[in-house]
Amino acid sequence: MSSDFPARKLRIGTRSSPLALAQVDQVSGLLREREPDLGIEVVPVTTEADKWPGDLARLGGKGLFVREIDQMLQRSRIDMAVHCIKDVPGDIPLPEGLVFAAYLPRDDVRDVLLVPQGSDVRTLDDLPPGASVATSAVRRKAQINRVRPDLDVVRVRGLVGTRIGKLDGRKPMDHKLDAMVLARAGLERLGLAHRARQVFGVGEMLPAVGAGALGLECREDDGPVAHLLRQLNHERTMTEIAAERVMLGGLRGHCNSPIAGHCVTEPDGQLSLRGMVFSGDGSRFVHAHLWGEGMNDPAVLGSRVCAELLRQGARDIIAGIPH
């Protein structure tokens, strides 16, 4: 272990939401297992995206969730950051001088259906035509609309607890919500997994690129921090995320592009990557699933899935969606 620790205090930058703080608690516990006397200072930030109640596209996309924290890291105001990889833009390189030194073992990637307390709805199929389903993700909206075009899918943003409060009628909302779709991993980190009624398999609702994965970011030239973080790295997750993000980067989507992708390592060690691109209403989509010999390099696999999606018309679909 570098002599910088535990004498040096580690400053961790994070969003100030309960979910983000719970994730930092998890990381802090793992770091202290390896360096019990490590001093940690949590530096919470309420980002511009957290303050904005409307459509993130009007501010420049969900990359705003990480941009301010990355700037603090570049300016040495913090030593590391904890990011949900699904929030890290895939169409632009990481800010200069920053690297992801580690990825934690991936949590559950699946999405789940929640319903108001007291509702007897069990699945998406149980909802009547015209029912309101809330989600913050264009990816989820497109996939819901693909199988249930008769539902009214509405965008609801905010803290997970606030969204669930709106679902239950405890928080103000323009109209009654009949259901909501959220990430299972976030509910589990907040101790709210019991609220899930239906768990969508990845074949029913393909996850976001980077779903369920936490990345630990630091300055490339900060050797002691990079060394500390690398001890937490989960190689399989890093490899799978790399394949997904190569695919995403090649598609050059924007924040309103419904893009999904999920890579797994099969029991025989082969990488398998599925990717999908949807129109905004889910009525049009392209799908690619590749694996096998010659594609166990994540960069090769991600590039080939991207190329197959583009061959099927992904560029036209993305271009047809307003920014």
Buried (B, 14 or more C-beta within 10 A) or exposed (E): EEEBBBEBEBBBBBBBBBBBBBBBBBBBEBBBEEBEEBEBEBBBBEBBBBEEEEEBBEBBBBBBBBBBBBBBBBEEEBBBBBBBBBBBBBBEEBEEEBBBBBBBEBBBBBBBBBBBEEBEBEEBEBBEEEBBBBBBBBBBBBBBBBEBEEBBBBBBBBBBBBBBBBBBEEBEBEEEBBBBBBBBBBBBBBEBBEBBBBBBEBEEBBBBBBBBBBBBBBBEEBEBBBBBBEBBBBEBBBBBBBBBBBBBBBBBBBBBBBBBBBBBBEEEEBBBBBBBBBBBBBEBBBBBEBBEEEBBBBEBBBBBBBBBBBEBEBBEBBEEBEE
